[in-house]
Amino acid sequence: LLPDFGRSRQRNSSTAIVDETPYPRNRNMKSEEARLETFSSWPRSAPVRPRDLAQAGLFYLGKEDKVECFSCGGKLSGWKPGDTPWNEHEKHFSHCFYILGHDVGNVPLERDGGENEETGSRNQHRTPVNLENLDERLGTFARVQHPIDHELLAKAGFYSKGEGDEVICFRCGGGLKDWDPEDNPWEEHAKYYPGCSFLLSEKGQEFVNTIQLQEPKYSQQVRHIISPHLRNLFLKLLHFPKELEKLRQEKRCKICLDENACIVFIPCGHLASCKACSNKLNQCPICCAAIAQKIRTFIA
C-alpha cells in the first residue's frame, strides 16, 4: 500500500507554503453514502471492498485503486490481499481526526440486517475510538508493555500507538517515547508540550510554569562535599550526556519523533515539525494555534 501525502498548496516563495484547504478536506464526502457512490467503477480485482473503504472515511478517485480520506486528505493506493482500510488509514495517517474519533461531520450509512457482497461485509467496520474518553485511551495499552503505569499515561492525555513505548496526546498530538520508569507523565507533557489545552485545563498554567522553570536535579550529597567551583564543573560533566539528549529531543520532530524539525509555523513561531509531518498539520502541536504559514528553515 502506498500513501500519498500530497496536499493542495499555494507557494508564495521558495521557502513559504500556505495551506488554504478547509478542514475536513472534502466536505462533499462527509456522507458515507456519498463516498460509497464513488466506487461505481471500482476494479473488481481489488482485494478490498468499497463498503469497508467508505466506512474508513475513504472515497474513490476514479483511477486505478487510488482513494482519498474526506477528513485528512490522505491518499492511498496499491492495495494488497490482507490489507484492511481502517488499519492502513491509521498506519499511514495516524493523526487524521476521523481516525482519532473526533467529530468531523461524518454521516454514517444506515445499516440493515445484512450486507451486499459487492460492497462490503457485515461487522467488519471498526468504530473510531473516542480518545477524549479516559477508558478508550486506557484500552489502547491493552497489549502494550510500558515502563510507566498505563492509567497514569491515559490520565495525562496519552494513548499508545502500539509501537514500543511511544505515546501520543489525543488533544495536541504531541508524541513522547524512550520513557524511564521514574518519569512522571504529567510533568513530561508539561515539559515538551506546554501549550496543550488539555494539559492546561487539567493541571493549570501554574503547574506548567513550575515544570518549565525547574532546574536540573543533582545529588545533595555531592553538593555538600565539594567546593562550589568544583561542584559546578562536576555537575556540567555529570549532566552533559543528559543535555545532549535533551538537545536531540528538542531538535526532533514532535510528530514522528525521528526526523529533525525544520518547519516553523506562523504566526506562533514554533519550530516543531519535519517537512513530511508538517504537511498533515493545520494546528501547531505545541500551542494548538491555527497555522497560517509554514516556513522551511536550515541550520547554517
Buried (B, 14 or more C-beta within 10 A) or exposed (E): BEBBBEBEEEEEEEEBBEBEEEBBBBEEBBBBEBBBBBBEEBEEEBEBBBBBBBBBBBBBBEEEBBBBBBBBBBBBBEBEEEBBBBEBBBBBBBBBBBBBBBEBEBEEBEEEEEBEEEBBEEEBBBEBBBBBEEEBBBBBBEEBEBEBEBEBBBBBBBBBBBEEBBBBBBBBBBBBBEBEEEBEBBBBBBBBBBBBEBBBEBBEEEBBEEBEEEEEEEEEEEEEEBEEEEBEEBBEEBBEEEEEEEEEBEEBBBBBBEBEBBBBBBEBEBBBBBBBBBBBBEBBBBBBBEBEEBBEEEEE
